[in-house]
Amino acid sequence: MTENNVKSRRNFLKMGLGASAVALAPMALSNQAFAASNPDSIKWDDEMDVLVIGSGMAGMIAAIRAAETDGSAKVVIADKMSRLGGSSLISGLNMAVVGSDLQQNMGVTDDSWELLLKDIEREAKGYNHRELTEVAAKGTLKLYNFLKDHGVTYDMSIGNGTGVKKLGGHSRARCVWPQGGGTEVIKKLQQFCADMLPNVELRKKVLLEEILRNEEGRIIGVKVREKYRFNNKLNDLGENDIPEVNKSGKVKYYKVKRGLVMSSGGYNQDRRFRGDEVGTMYNAASTTQPGATAGAIKAMINVGFKPIHMTLFRFAFPIPTEDILWGVLVNPRTCERFVDEYNHNDRQAIGMAILEERRHLDGEHTVLIYDQKGADQYHDQQRLHLSLDGKNGINGTIWKFDTLEALAENFKMDVSKLKASLEKYNTNMEKDQDEFHKPKGLLKGATSISQAPYYAMQLNPRYNYAQGGALITPQAQAVDVVTGEPIPGAFVCGEASAGTYGYIRLTACSTIDCGTFGMVAGENVAKEKPWA
C-alpha cells in the first residue's frame, strides 16, 4: 500500500492464522498486532475531531452525544451506503425499558434493572461479559428519555393502549415501541442534528478501508473511499468489500484528532464471512440492510481490535417459534423429517437443524407442513394470515392446498413418499413415541397431519443479529488483541461491538445495546484530548 506515502502494513489476519505462523515468528505479536503509521508521512485530505462510522441508531446517538458534550468538536458521520440509517431504518426498534412513565402508569412498579439483567443473562448462558450487560440493563430509562428529548414519540396502541407489552423471555411488561419504528427514529435524530447541531455533518457513500494507528497505538485517522457505489446485485453482497470486485470511489485520508467511533453494525449479509465462521450459515436468509457486510470488522481486526463471539448469531423465523411445533418439517427430496419441531422451543437449535439439512440439499429449502388442526392451534393468528396473504417478508409465505397431492406437486415432492412419512408420524405420535421425541402432550388437538386443507411454507431461519464483533470496555473503548488494554481514541458501539449478550440476545434488547453504548461512546470520545 503506497497511496499518499502511507507506510506499508502487514496483514494481522495472516499473522495469526495458526501455530505454525507463531512458531516461525514467535515475537511477531509480542508488542503489537498492527503496523504503525507515521502521521508525518501522510498527506491528510480532511480532518475532524470525531469520526463516526455508520449512521444507524448507535452511530446517530454517539454523534449527537459527542456534539452535545463538546459544542466545539467537529463531528462527522460517514456511511458507505447511499441511504443513511443502516439496519435501524428497517427495524421496529422495540426496546425493553425499566421505570418508564408508561410502565408506571400501567401499574408495574416492581421492575428493576437487576430483573432485566437476570432475564438477559438467562438467554446469554454465561457467554456475556456481565460488566457490559449491566451498562445496557442500567441505561434503559436514560435512553428512553434521551430519545424523547430528541423528538421520538412512543406508540400508545401497543399493549391494549398502555404503550407497554410483555414479550417472551421478559419477567415484566416493559417493552415499548417508538412511533413509526426505526424509520421515524432515524428521521427524528437526523432532523435534530440539522436543526440543533451545526457541528455534526452526515456523509454518504464513504467506505472505510483502513484504520490508522501511530507507534504509540493511538488511532490517528482512517483511509476511506469517497463517492463509493455499493453493488446490490452481487450474489454475495460481502464481495463489495473486495477492492478487486468493487473498485468504486476515490481514496482519501481523514485525520481524526480525538477519536473514532465504530458503529458499523453487523456482517449478516456477508455470506462467505459468516459461512467461514459457521459452515451452515452460508444459506441463512438475512433481514438486515444490504450493506451489513464484514468490511468494517475486517478493518478493526486488521488494526488490532480484539474480536470475540464470532461464531454466535441470532435467528428469527417469519412465524413465531412456538407455532412451528404444530407441523412437520421435511426434506423435499426424501419427504422425511429431520428434527423435533418443538425442540424445547429453541430457535437456534431448530434453525441450525434446518440449515444443516439445506447443506445436503445444495441450498434447497425444507418444507413445513400443517393440516387444518395445526393451523387452528396457531398462537399468532394475525401472523398466520399475513403469511397466507404473502405479506410476511422474506420466506414468510404460507400456501394453502385442498389435498396432499396438490401440496406435493407445488413443492416437487413425491406424494407417495410424503404420505408414508406422514403416516409414520401420525402412528408414532398416537403412541407418544415420536422418533425425534416430540412431546405429544404439547400438541393439544394437533397430534396428526390428517385433516384437509393443508398448509405449507419453505421455513428458513432469518439471521437478524450478529453477536460477534469487537470486544469493548464498559466505557465503550475498543480492546487491543495483544495487550488487552483499551486502544486510545477507539470506541465501538451497537452491533459492531460484542460481549453484551452472549449466546443469544433477548428480544427487545438490541436497541438498548445500541442506544446505551452509543451514549457512552459519544460522551467519552468527545472528552478525548486531540492527539495532534
N, C-alpha and C positions, 0 to 999 in steps of 0.2 A: 504494500500500500504506500504510494508516494505522493498522492494528491496533497497540494498545499504544504508540502515538506513535512508532513507528519511522519515521525519515525515508524518504521515497520514494527509490527507487533506479532507476537506468537499467538497461536490459537490455543486457548485454555482447554477446550474440549479434547483436542488431540493429545495434550499432555497428560490428561487424567483418565485415559481410556482403560487402563488396566495395570496389573502388577508389573508387566514387562517394561512398560514405559517408565514406571517409577524405578525399577531396578537399573535401567540404563542411565537414568539421570536422577539419582536419589536426592539431590539438593535442588531440583528444578522448582519445586513448590514450597521450599522451606521458608522463604521470606515473603513471596507474593505470588499471586495467581494471575497477574496481568503484566503487560509490558507498559512501562511508564511513558507518558507523553511529555515532551518538553514544551511548555506553553510558549517559549520564545521562538520556537521553530514553526509555530502555526500562524498562518495568516487568517485571523478571525474575520468572518463576514458579517457577524452581528453579535450583539451581547445583550444579556438580560440578567436581572438578579435571580429570578426563579423561573425555571422551565418545567412545565407540567406536560408529560407525555400521556395523551389520552383525554378525551372530552366527555366521558361518561359521568355518572353521578359522583364517583370518588374524585375524579380529576377536577370537576367543576367546584366541588366543595373545598378541595385543597387549595385551588387558586383563589377562591373568594376569601377563605380564612387567611391565606398569606397576604393578600392585598389589604384586608381589614386590620391585620396585625401590624403591618407597616405600610402606611399610605404612600411612602416614598419609593417602595420597591416596584420595579418593573417586572410584571408577571406575564409570561407568555404561555398559552395553552396551545399545544401542537398535536394535530391528529392526522394520520395518513389518509383517512377517508375523505371523500368529497362532502359527506354529510356528517355533521357533528352529533355526538351523543352516545356513540358506541352501542353496546347491548342494552344499556339502560333505556335507550329510546324505544325499544320494543318489549320492555318488561313492565309488568304491573307494579313493581316496586312496593308490594305489600311488605309491612315490617312489624316486627314484634316491638312493642313499646311498654315499658313498665312505668306506671304512675301518671299516664296522660290524663288530661281533664275528661276525655271521652270515657276512659276506663273507670274513673272515679264516679262519673255521672251515672254509669250503669250499675254501680254498687260493688264493684270489685275493689276491695280495699286491703286484701291480704296477699297481694302480689309483691314480689321483690326481685332485685337483680340476682340474688342468690338462687331463687327458684328458677329464673331464666337460665342461669349458668348451669344448674343441675339438669334442666331439660336439654340444653345444648350438649353437655358432656355425655348424656345418655346415648346420643347418636354418635358422638365423636369416638367412643370406645377406647379412650386413652391415647389416641394419636395426637390430640391437640396440645398446644402449649398453653397451659392454664393462664399464665400472666397475660397472654394476648386475648384469650376468651373473656377474661374479666373486663378488659377495656371495652370490648363490644357490649357485654351484658350491662355494665355500669353506665354506658353512654347513651342508652336509647332515648331517654327523656330529653337530654341535651340536643340530640339530633332531631327529634320530633319538633322541638321548639325552634331550632335553627331553621328548619325548612319552613315553618310557619312565618318566622320573621323575614324570610326571603321570598315570600309570595305564594308558597304552596298551601293549598287547602286540602281538607280530607273528605273522603266520600262518606256521607252520612247514611247512604242507602244500605250500607253493609250491616249485618247483624241485626236485622229487623228494625232498622232505623237508629241504632245506637252508635254506628260507626266503628264498632269493635266486634271481632269474631274470634272464637277459639278454633284454632287449626290443629290438625293432627300432630302429636308429639309435644304440644304445649299443655302445661298443667293449669293454666288460667286463660281466660278470654283476654287477649292483649294485642291482637294483630289488627292493624289499621291499614287503610288503602289511600294513597294520595289521589285526589280527584284528577281523573284523566290519565292516571298511570304514569309511566316513565316519560312519555312524550311531553306531558304538561310539566312535569318536574324539570326536565332539561330546558324547556322553553322558559320557565319562570327563572331559573338560575342564570340562563344566558341573558335574559332581559334585565335582571338585576345588575349584572356586570355592565351592560350597555348604559343603563341609567345612572348607576351609582359608583362605578369603579373605573374611572378613566385609565387607571394604571394596569388594567387587565386587557390583553389582546388575544383574540382567538385566531388561529391559523389552520387552514385546511390543507390537505394534500402535502403534508410534510412527513416523510418517512424517516424514522430513526434508524440509522445504520450502525452507529458505534458510539459507545460511551467512553469518554476520555478521563483518565486519572493521571495525576502527576507522580513524581517519585515518592512523595510522602503518602500517596494513596488517596489523596483527596480528589473528588470529582471536580473537573475544571471546565468541562464542556462536552459537546456531542458533535458527531458528524451526521448530517441529515441529507436527504434529497428533497428539495422543494419542487413543486409542480409535479409531484408523483401521481401516477394514474393506476389505481388498483384495478386488476382484471377479474371481473366477476365470472368469466366464462371458463376459467380453468377447472378441470375435473377435481384437482386437489388445490383448494384456494391457498394452501400454505406455500405453493410454488411461487407466489408473489414475493416471497422473502428471499428468493434466489436471484441474485443480480443478473445471472446469465439468462434467466427466464423473463424477468421484468426489469428492464433497464431504464425505465422512465424516470424523469426528474433530473435536476441539476444539483451536484454536490455542493453543500455549504457547511461551514463550521461555525457553531454557536458557542460563544464564551458564556458560561453560566457561572456567575460570580458568587452567589450564595448557595444555591442547591438545586438539585434535580429531583423531581417527584415522578416516579414511575407509577402511573395509574392506567396502564395499557390493557388491562383486562386479561382474559384467559386465552387459551390456544385451542379452543374447542373445534374450530373449523379446519385445523391443520391435520389432515388425515395421516400423513406419513409420520409426523412428530408424535402424535398420540398413539399411532399404531406401533411405533418403535418402543414406546413405554409399555403398552399392553396390547398384545397382538390382536385380540378380538375387537379392540376399539376402532379399528380402521373402518368398519362398516356401520358404526353408530351414526344415526342422524343427529344433527345439532340444531338447536333453536336460537343460537346466538347470532349476532350480526356477522356478515361475511368476512369482515376484517379481523375476526378473532383468530389470528394465526400466531405462530410461535416466534416471529422475528424479534419481538421485544424481550421475551425471556431468554432467547439465544444471546442477545446483546448483553443482558445482565450477567448471564453465566460466563460469557466470554471475558468480562472485565472483573470477575471475581465475586459477584454476588452469590450467596450460598443458596442453591436450590434444594427444596425439600418437598415431600409428598407428591412427587411427580407421577406416581402410579395410582394415585387416588383420584376419584371422579364421582360425579353425582348424576344419576339417571332420573328422568321423569318420563312418565308414559302419557300418551294423549287421553287415556282413560284413567280413572282412579285405580291405584294398585289393588285396593281391596275389592274391585269389581272384576279382576282377572280370573279369580277362582271359580266363577260361575261357568266357565267354559273349559275347553281343552286346547292346548297348543300343539300343533302337529307340524311335522316336516312335510311340505307339499309333495315331495317326490316319493317318500315311503308311506306317507299318511299315518305315521306312528308318532306317539307322544314322546317327549324327551325330558319333561320336568314336572314336578308338582306345582300346579298353577297357583297354589296358595303360598307355599314355601315360607311360612311364618310371616307373610306379608312383607318380605324383604325385597324391596325393589331392586337392590343391587344384585342379589343372587339371581333373581328371575331375569334381569337384564343381561347378565353375563351368560346365563344358560342360552338365551336367545341368540346372542352374538356368536357364541361358540358353535351353535348349530348352523348359523349362517356361514361360518367358515367352511363347513362341509358341503354347503350348497352354492359355493362360489358367489356368495353375496345375496342369493335369492332370499326373499322374505319368508319367515314362518307365518303360519295362519292360526288365528284364534277363532274358535267356533263355539257359538252358543245355540241353544234352542230357545223356544218362547219362555219356558220356565226360568231359564237363566236370565233372559232379558227382563223378566218381571221382578227379579231379585235385585236389580241394579240399585245401589245406594244413591247414585247421582243420575237420576232420570234426565235432567237437563243436559248433562254431558252426552248421554246416550243419544238423545235426539239431535244434538249438534253433530254428532258423528254420522248419524243416519242421513242428515241433510248435507253432508260433505263440508261442514263449516268448522271442523275441529283441527285445523292446521296440518302440519307435516305428518304423514302416515296416520292421520286421525279418522279416516273414513271407515264406517261400518256399512256393509251391504246386507240387504235382506233378500232371502230366497224362499220360494214356496216348497222346494224339495232339495234333498241332498244331491240329487243328480245335477240340478242347476248350479248349486254351490260348487260342486266338484268341477264342472265344466268351466266356470268362471276362473278358477284358480289352476286349471290344467292339472287336476288331480285324478287319480284312478278311483272311481266311485266304489268299486268292489273292495279295494283296499281300505278306503275310508270307512265304509260300513263295517268292515271286520274290526277295524281299530275302535270304532265307537261301541260296537257290541261287546268287545273285550272290556272297555272302560266301564260300561253300564253294569256288566255282570260282576266285575270285581268291586265296584262301588256299592252295589247292593249288599255284598257281604262285608263291606268296610275293610276290604283287603286290596286297596289300590296298589299297583306295582310301584308307584312313587310315594306312597304313604300319605296321599292327600286325605285329610280327615273328613269323613262323611258327615260328622256332626255339625260342621260349619255350613253345610250346603243347603240346609233347610229343605225346601221342596224341589231343589235343582240337582238331584243326585244322579240324573241321567241326561244324555243328549238324545232325545227321542221325540220331542213334540214340535211339529212344524208350526209356524215358519222357522227357518234357521237364519242365523246371523253370523257374519264372519268379517274379520279385518286382518290386514297384514300388520301384526303387532311388532313394533321395533322401539327399543328404548331411545329416548331423546337425551343426548348428552348436553346438559344445560348448565353445568357448573364445574370448573376445574379447581380442585383444592390445592393443586400443586402451584408452586411459584417461588418467589424469593423470601427467605426467612427474614423476619423483621424483629425489632425490639418493641416493647410497649410504647416507645416514642416514635414508632413507625420508621426507624432507621434500618437501612439495609445492613446485613451482616456479612462480613468478609469470610469467604470459604476457608481460608488458611488460618487467619488469626482468630477468628471467632469474635472479633470486635466490630463495633459499628464502623461503617465506611463514612468518613467525613463528607458531608454535602450530598448524601444519597438517602432518599426516602422512598418508600413503596407503600401503596395503599390499594384497597379493593381486591379484585380477583387476581391482580398481578402479584400479590403477596401470598404468604402461606403460613399456616400454623394455628390459625384461629379455630378451625372446625374439625380437622382430622378426618376420620373415616367417612363420615357423611355430614353434610350441612343440614341442619334443621330447617324446615320450611319457614319462610318469612324472616330469615336471618342474613341473607346476602346483603340486603340493604343496610342493615345496621353495621356490618363489617365495612362496607364501602364508606358509609357516612361517618362513623365514629373515627376511623383511622384517616379518612380524608381530612377531618377537622384537626386531628393530631398532627398529621404531616404538614398541613398548611401553616399551623401556628409555629411549629418548630423550624421549618425551613426558612420562614421569614426572620427568625431570630439568629440565623447563622451569620457569622461575620464574612464579608466578601474576601475571597482568597487573594484577590489582587490588590 
